[in-house]
Structures are given as structure tokens and as C-alpha cells.
Amino acid sequence: MPTDIATTKYVIITPARDEEDFLQKTIIAVANQTVKPIQWIIIDDGSSDATGQIIDHFARIYSWITARHRSDRGHREAGAGVVHAFYDGYALIEPTEWEFLVKLDADLSFPPDYFERCFAEFAKDQTLGIGGGGIYHEVDGGLELEETPQFHVRGATKIYRRECWDQLGGLLRAPGWDTVDELKANMLGWTTRSFPNLCVSHYRFTGAADGAWKNSVKDGCANYITGYHPLFMLFKCVRRLIQRPYFSGSIGLMWGFLSSYWKRTPQVEDRSLICYTRNQQMRRLLLLDSIWK
């Protein structure tokens, strides 16, 4: 392992709510890494199960794990809830000389060289601002990659280069935060991408905690908040018709998008970012070069 990768300084923040079934597997995966974090802040986001006790148990074992407990808000809060919990953890970062910031879900597992190989990707491309492994789910006894646009890194495993993170100015505290950050990074001249050859096993399908319908509506709302072009959204919903859950997923997306118009849901305040997003989407529809690939 090159010395610069072996000595990489990174901090992980993990919001966790009712994750007693999977959290221990994620902690073991991180503890087995060839390149370990200088600090890992795990936030118990008002869990009603043993999540908090699991965090405290491992915080006593590993000095680089910091436990944080939040009171129960009484419900899951899609998008905004996880970002609020993330920032509770961010406030507890102790070392100042970190190079990468990782937002990691509490229901994942990955091989011991996962972060080593991720940082190797960043070392090869100095313009890479946000990256992360490919999200895989177990389907019919095998692992299946969750498809995403090439520029998108799933919120379950995001790695931010510090210089990029500082320029972003923080995360949007609303659904769509994990797309807005990448769009802004690209607008500022950074590149963002997943590493599909680096397998991250996700024990739940994305959005499974909310149910398929609620997740589709949430995604539609997130697309509105992000500033998606209505024409691009129409094509997205048409394409969604042939993906599971058939028909209802497409209707949920469109309902979430249109209802956000009617409710006057606040969008991203940066109009230049919305213009950039819509320009890239129209270029994709016109088969021109675009970050949507």
C-alpha cells in the first residue's frame, strides 16, 4: 500500500435509527479496514431498539468511535432527518487535519480494503470531489448492482474530499441532499462518481424503511426541490414504468413532483445551480454530452 494512502486521515459520520439488526456488521466491517478512520461518530437518532447500546458497547472497545444520542422525534423524517443527525455528529469532529469526510449508513458491509481502494481512486484523480462504492443488493442468491447515473454516489456511502466539502458549504437539509451536493460539485468544476467495482452490500433496498410508495413520492419531491426540469421529469417517469414496482413507482414519482408544486415546497435557493441542473438534463434529452450518462 502506498504510504500516502496508508496514512490517509478520514472521519466517518453515521446516523443510525433502529439499526440493531445490521449495525454490528457495519462496525465490524470498519474495524477490519486496512486504513482505519481517525474518528467515527455514530449517532443514535432516537432509536427504540438496542441501537444505542450497541454504539456505546463498541465505543468502549474502540477509542476512535464517538457515541452521540439524540432524543426520539417520534417518526422517521425522510431526507431532512438524516442530515440533521449528520450535523449533530459533524459538530463532534475532534481532529482538524482530516482529508476526507465520509457519510456512511448503518446497514452496510464491505471488504477490508474498501477504504484503501476508494482513496486510491481519489489519488488517481485530483478532480474527484465525491466518490463511493457501488451499492449491491442480494437478489435471488446473488448480488445485483443498484443502477445510478454515472455522476451519482448513493447517500449510503459518500466520501467527500475536504477541499470539495469546504466549497460546497454544507448539505441541503431536505430530501434531495445527496443529489444537490453532486450537482453543485460538478458545477464548481469537480467530478463525482461511484466505483461499481468496489462492492458495498446494502442489507436494505434503498428507501425500504419507508415503503415503495412513500419512497417514490419522496424521490419525486426531492427531484422538485433539486430543481429538475419538468420535461426531464416526464421522461424519467415514463422510463420508470418498466421498473419495479411497475406503474406505482412512476405514479409516486410524478405525484411527489407535482404535489410539491401545489404545496409551494421550497426549492434550492441557488438559482444558478437549478439552471445548471436543467441545462445538463436538457443536454441529456438532446443526446449531447452531459453528466447524466
C-alpha positions in Angstrom: 0.0 0.0 0.0 1.4 3.4 -0.9 2.4 5.5 2.1 0.1 8.4 1.3 -2.9 6.0 1.2 -1.9 4.1 4.3 -1.8 7.4 6.3 -5.0 8.9 4.9 -6.8 10.8 7.6 -10.6 10.5 7.3 -13.6 10.9 9.6 -16.8 8.9 9.3 -20.3 10.1 10.4 -23.1 7.5 10.7 -26.7 8.4 11.6 -28.5 5.3 12.9 -32.1 4.8 13.7 -33.4 1.4 14.8 -30.5 -0.5 13.2 -29.9 -3.2 15.8 -30.1 -5.9 13.1 -27.3 -4.6 11.0 -25.2 -2.0 12.9 -22.8 -4.5 14.4 -21.9 -5.9 10.9 -21.1 -2.4 9.8 -18.9 -1.7 12.8 -17.0 -4.9 12.3 -16.5 -4.0 8.6 -15.0 -0.7 9.5 -12.9 -2.1 12.4 -11.4 -4.6 9.9 -10.3 -1.9 7.4 -6.7 -1.8 6.3 -6.9 2.0 6.6 -8.9 2.9 9.7 -10.6 6.3 10.4 -9.1 8.7 12.8 -12.6 9.2 14.2 -16.0 7.6 13.7 -19.0 9.4 15.1 -22.1 7.2 15.3 -25.4 9.0 16.1 -28.3 7.1 17.7 -31.1 9.1 16.1 -33.8 8.4 18.7 -33.9 4.6 18.3 -36.5 2.5 20.1 -34.4 -0.7 19.9 -30.9 -1.7 21.0 -29.0 0.6 18.6 -27.9 3.0 21.3 -26.5 0.1 23.5 -24.6 -1.3 20.5 -23.0 2.0 19.8 -22.0 2.5 23.4 -20.6 -1.0 23.6 -18.2 -0.6 20.7 -17.3 3.0 21.7 -15.8 1.4 24.9 -13.8 -1.0 22.7 -12.5 1.4 20.1 -11.2 4.7 21.1 -11.8 6.2 17.7 -15.6 5.6 17.9 -17.6 8.5 19.4 -21.2 7.9 20.5 -23.9 10.5 20.3 -27.5 10.1 21.3 -30.5 12.1 20.1 -34.0 12.1 21.6 -36.8 10.4 19.6 -38.6 12.8 17.4 -41.4 10.2 17.2 -41.2 9.5 13.4 -38.9 9.0 10.5 -38.1 12.2 8.7 -37.0 11.3 5.2 -34.1 13.4 3.9 -34.0 16.2 6.5 -33.9 13.8 9.5 -30.7 12.1 8.4 -28.9 15.4 7.6 -29.9 16.9 11.0 -28.4 13.8 12.7 -25.4 14.0 10.4 -24.7 17.6 11.6 -25.1 16.6 15.2 -22.2 14.3 14.5 -20.2 16.8 12.5 -20.2 19.1 15.5 -18.2 16.5 17.4 -15.3 16.1 15.0 -12.2 16.4 17.1 -9.2 16.2 14.7 -8.8 19.2 12.5 -6.4 17.7 10.0 -8.7 15.3 8.2 -8.5 14.8 4.4 -11.8 13.1 3.7 -15.3 13.1 5.3 -17.5 10.0 5.0 -21.2 9.8 5.4 -21.9 6.1 6.0 -25.2 4.2 6.6 -25.5 1.8 9.5 -26.7 -1.2 7.4 -23.7 -1.9 5.1 -20.8 -4.3 4.9 -17.7 -4.2 2.6 -14.3 -5.9 2.3 -11.3 -4.9 4.5 -9.6 -3.0 1.7 -12.7 -0.9 0.8 -11.5 2.5 2.0 -8.0 1.8 0.9 -9.2 1.2 -2.7 -11.6 4.2 -2.5 -8.7 6.5 -1.6 -6.6 5.0 -4.4 -9.4 6.3 -6.8 -9.1 9.8 -5.3 -5.3 9.7 -5.6 -5.6 8.9 -9.3 -8.0 11.7 -10.0 -7.3 15.0 -8.2 -10.5 16.5 -9.6 -12.6 13.8 -7.9 -14.6 15.6 -5.2 -17.2 13.0 -4.2 -16.9 9.2 -4.6 -18.0 5.9 -3.1 -18.5 2.2 -3.8 -21.3 0.7 -5.8 -24.4 -0.3 -3.8 -25.3 -4.0 -4.2 -28.4 -5.9 -3.0 -28.9 -9.6 -2.6 -31.3 -10.8 -5.3 -32.1 -14.5 -5.9 -29.0 -15.6 -4.1 -26.6 -13.2 -5.9 -25.5 -9.6 -5.6 -27.1 -7.1 -8.0 -25.7 -3.6 -8.6 -28.2 -0.7 -7.9 -28.0 1.3 -11.1 -27.5 5.1 -10.9 -26.4 7.9 -13.2 -22.6 7.9 -13.6 -22.1 11.1 -11.6 -24.3 9.9 -8.6 -22.9 8.4 -5.4 -25.6 6.9 -3.1 -26.1 8.7 0.2 -25.4 5.4 1.9 -21.7 5.7 1.2 -20.4 9.1 0.3 -16.8 10.2 0.6 -16.0 13.9 0.3 -12.6 15.3 -0.4 -12.1 18.1 2.1 -11.4 20.8 -0.5 -14.6 19.9 -2.3 -16.6 19.7 1.0 -15.4 23.2 2.0 -16.5 24.6 -1.3 -20.0 23.0 -1.1 -20.8 25.0 2.0 -22.7 22.1 3.6 -25.6 19.8 2.8 -29.2 20.6 2.0 -31.4 19.8 5.0 -34.2 18.3 2.8 -34.9 15.4 0.5 -32.6 15.5 -2.5 -29.5 16.5 -0.4 -27.5 13.6 -1.9 -28.0 14.8 -5.4 -27.7 18.6 -4.8 -24.2 18.1 -3.4 -23.0 16.3 -6.5 -24.6 18.8 -8.9 -23.0 21.7 -7.1 -19.7 19.9 -7.0 -19.8 19.4 -10.8 -20.9 23.0 -11.3 -17.8 24.1 -9.3 -15.5 22.0 -11.5 -15.2 18.8 -9.5 -16.1 15.3 -10.8 -18.3 12.9 -8.8 -18.7 9.2 -9.5 -19.4 5.8 -7.9 -16.9 2.9 -8.1 -19.0 0.0 -9.2 -16.1 -2.4 -8.9 -16.0 -1.8 -5.1 -18.9 -3.7 -3.7 -20.9 -2.3 -0.8 -23.5 -4.8 0.4 -26.7 -2.9 1.5 -28.9 -5.0 3.7 -32.0 -3.0 2.8 -33.1 -1.8 -0.6 -32.9 2.0 -0.9 -36.0 3.5 0.6 -37.2 0.2 2.0 -37.7 1.7 5.5 -40.4 4.0 4.2 -42.1 1.5 1.8 -42.1 1.6 -2.0 -44.9 4.1 -2.5 -43.7 6.6 0.1 -40.2 6.3 -1.2 -41.3 7.1 -4.8 -43.3 10.1 -3.6 -40.2 11.3 -1.5 -38.0 10.9 -4.6 -40.4 13.0 -6.7 -40.4 15.7 -4.0 -36.6 15.5 -3.9 -36.4 16.0 -7.6 -38.7 19.1 -7.4 -36.6 20.6 -4.5 -33.4 19.9 -6.6 -34.9 21.9 -9.5 -35.4 19.1 -12.1 -36.7 20.3 -15.5 -40.4 19.2 -15.9 -39.7 17.7 -19.3 -36.8 15.6 -17.9 -39.1 14.6 -15.1 -41.7 13.4 -17.5 -39.2 11.2 -19.4 -38.0 9.9 -16.1 -41.5 8.9 -15.0 -42.1 7.2 -18.4 -38.9 5.2 -18.1 -39.8 4.3 -14.5 -42.9 2.5 -15.8 -40.9 -0.6 -16.8 -39.0 -0.8 -13.4 -40.2 -2.3 -10.2 -42.6 -1.5 -8.6 -44.3 -1.3 -12.0 -46.6 1.7 -12.7 -47.0 2.7 -9.0 -43.3 3.8 -8.8 -43.8 6.1 -11.8 -47.1 7.5 -10.4 -45.5 8.1 -7.0 -42.6 10.0 -8.6 -45.0 12.2 -10.6 -47.3 12.8 -7.6 -44.3 13.8 -5.4 -43.1 16.2 -8.0 -46.4 17.8 -8.9 -47.7 18.0 -5.3 -44.5 19.9 -4.4 -45.5 22.5 -7.0 -49.0 22.8 -5.5 -47.6 23.0 -1.9 -45.0 25.5 -3.0 -42.3 23.4 -1.4 -39.1 25.5 -1.1 -36.6 24.6 -3.8 -32.8 25.0 -3.7 -32.1 28.7 -3.2 -29.2 28.8 -5.6 -30.8 29.7 -9.0 -27.5 29.2 -10.8 -27.5 25.6 -9.6 -31.0 25.0 -10.8 -30.1 26.5 -14.2 -27.0 24.2 -14.3 -29.1 21.2 -13.4 -31.7 21.8 -16.1 -29.1 22.6 -18.7 -27.4 19.2 -18.1 -30.8 17.4 -18.2 -31.8 19.0 -21.5 -28.4 18.2 -23.0 -29.1 14.6 -22.0 -32.5 14.6 -23.7 -30.9 16.1 -26.8 -28.2 13.3 -26.7 -25.4 15.8 -26.1 -22.6 15.4 -23.6 -23.9 15.7 -20.1 -23.2 14.5 -16.5 -26.4 12.4 -16.9 -24.9 9.2 -18.5 
